[in-house]
Amino acid sequence: MSYLPRKSTPSYSECSKHANEHCKHHCDKCDIPVCITCVASGKHKGHKLSEILEKHIYEIQSLQKDLDELETRIYPRYEELASDVQTEKAEIEKNYGKLTTAAEEEGEIVHREITAIVNQRKSDIQEMKNKYLCTLNKNAEEITQKMAELNQIMSDLKSILKSNDVSLTSSYKSRNSEFRTLPSKVRVTLPIFTPRKINTDQIWQMFGSLSPLAINTEHGDTMKSAETVSSPPVKPLLDEPRVTAAIDTGYEHLYSVSCMREDQIWTCGNNDITKLLNLQSKLLTSIQTKSGRQPEDIAVTRDGYLVYSDPNKRTLNLVKNKKIQNVITLQGWRPRYVCCTACNDLLVTMNSDNYKQSKVVRYSGSTEIQNIQFDDQRRALYSSGPCSKHISENRNLDICVADNEASAVVVVNQSGKLRFRYTGHPPNTKQQFNPRGITTDNQSHILTADNNCIHILDQDGQFLCYIHCDLREPWDLCVDIRDNLFVAEWSTGKVKKIQYL
């Protein structure tokens, strides 16, 4: 509860009807402040009166409650929406760049084809021209040869005519008849290029199509108070859950998985390197812990930043732009498992240094704002040993802890009051209930890993069904925004993506 400051001397308003009188009471029926003379006058006889200071304190508490909701729930959602718009703008630049590149590539392909056709056409024309010239050259050579012979004959005739030599005259043989038939004249019909009429529609049909832009403005969600968070559409459970992807993380033993996006996951295992992978097992980035020790657990904030716990150094660390910041450093306690809440707080399970106490602490930034350790009878809510205590916040703001050493899922409400303990279904005499990883989905289901299966519960702890999917030692769980389940297998080092809704 927020601290309400009180002034030593309250300032009361003056009565509008009685001079020098101060209104120290409030008439609930008339809903006005009244002074002692107003009360004594009998006008408010039988009416319920309350002290004005008590009403003032109540109103201040109501105002404080409004301020708390605005600061912790409503304004962060507006910040989230503003961030989403910036992310969407960045995605627009990226995706529209891809569209432009695709259009250019298609244009280049068509351009290459057109260039090839034009070049072939030019080659055909050149070949025709060469054949034409070759024929003309042969014809020219034949005519030139005949002309040389004619020149020689005409020269001989002139010599004979000048000589008066009878022998030359009698030996002359006329060849005029031979030359009267002129050489063949080459006639070639010049080829004609008939361009086809270009139809613009046909050109457009050569290219791929672009779907029209569709802009839909969704009505903003109406946020309800923290006590009545709105429910999403109901998605039924599948009869046969199925594995839709298997991601090889490269760890010998895998400890934790947390969703970055639908197609990206953060993982940590048996070394000091935390990896961001896509669904094809491709390493996108990696972070080495400051201490050189393996992190105990990881989570992703609503801003998309990685958080990891380092119990050896007693620190909780935030990774922002590949730079590691110590957000919380503890004394006498070791942070173990961590999750991010709907209002971007951090919930952390921790053990005392001597492992005799365990608790859950809520942090807003680096400020501790809630401590959950005992029930109403001052009994410890969680086991004290060093075994795992994975944690998750449900949509109804319940805080769910998979207490491995207690063989129970412990669920408390937002204020830290115990709601129920789930100890397995049905009681298994052959194998003890062994909860490890835990997560919740948009349907308010609670999912927890147990040996080689997953238990699905409703928000009140009622068992619904198992998920098997040939799991091998599931160690940690998370769900993405579309309620796809990611299961980290300790022994195989793989993360399985499972559709179960």
Beta strands, then each sheet from edge to edge (+ up, - down):
strand 1: 25-27
strand 2: 32-34
strand 3: 49-51
strand 4: 242-248
strand 5: 254-261
strand 6: 264-269
strand 7: 273-278
strand 8: 283-288
strand 9: 298-300
strand 10: 306-310
strand 11: 315-320
strand 12: 323-329
strand 13: 333-340
strand 14: 346-352
strand 15: 358-364
strand 16: 367-372
strand 17: 389-393
strand 18: 399-403
strand 19: 408-412
strand 20: 418-422
strand 21: 435-440
strand 22: 446-450
strand 23: 453-457
strand 24: 463-467
strand 25: 474-479
strand 26: 485-489
strand 27: 494-499
sheet 1: 2+ 1- 3+
sheet 2: 4+ 27- 26+ 25-
sheet 3: 5+ 6- 7+ 8-
sheet 4: 9+ 10- 11+ 12-
sheet 5: 13+ 14- 15+ 16-
sheet 6: 17+ 18- 19+ 20-
sheet 7: 21+ 22- 23+ 24-
end
